[in-house]
Amino acid sequence: GYDRSVPKLRQASHCIGCDQCVSHCPQSIKIPQQLRRIDHFVEQLKQETL
């Protein structure tokens, strides 16, 4: 579902970790770190369903 729901260019795996988004986040979320977490989780789900 993730691959169909989220366009490839918007998926967590496309984050390059430049940290430019961090200074714009009003909640001070470490966005690149969270995107890596999401990408790892999605990859785990893909492996479990193969």
Secondary structure as UniProt FT lines:
FT   HELIX           2..5
FT   HELIX           8..10
FT   HELIX           12..14
FT   TURN            20..21
FT   HELIX           22..24
FT   TURN            26..27
FT   HELIX           31..49
//
